[in-house]
Amino acid sequence: MTIKSEPLTVLLEVKAAMDTTLSDELVRACYQLQSDHQYDKDRTTMKKMQALVEEVLVRDGDDLLL
């Protein structure tokens, strides 16, 4: 029997297992961005993702480890 897991739940579990300072908020925001734009033909998701990460880095400062 195959058990299907919610991808966001798996991402958050992996993040927790890695013991990183990366925020759950950022993981959720990145997942939501990817989910919202995965079928866009213009392929600007990477630029949007980069802007999101940069926004968090500026907001949270240099103590955020990726």
BELLINMO-V609103 format. One record per residue. N is the residue number from 1. SS is DSSP state (H for helix, E for strand, L for the rest). Layout:
N_SS + N_SS
This chain:
1_L + 2_L + 3_L + 4_L + 5_L + 6_L + 7_H + 8_H + 9_H + 10_H + 11_H + 12_H + 13_H + 14_H + 15_H + 16_H + 17_H + 18_L + 19_L + 20_L + 21_L + 22_L + 23_L + 24_H + 25_H + 26_H + 27_H + 28_H + 29_H + 30_H + 31_H + 32_H + 33_H + 34_H + 35_H + 36_H + 37_H + 38_L + 39_L + 40_L + 41_L + 42_L + 43_L + 44_L + 45_H + 46_H + 47_H + 48_H + 49_H + 50_H + 51_H + 52_H + 53_H + 54_H + 55_H + 56_H + 57_H + 58_H + 59_H + 60_H + 61_L + 62_L + 63_L + 64_L + 65_L + 66_L
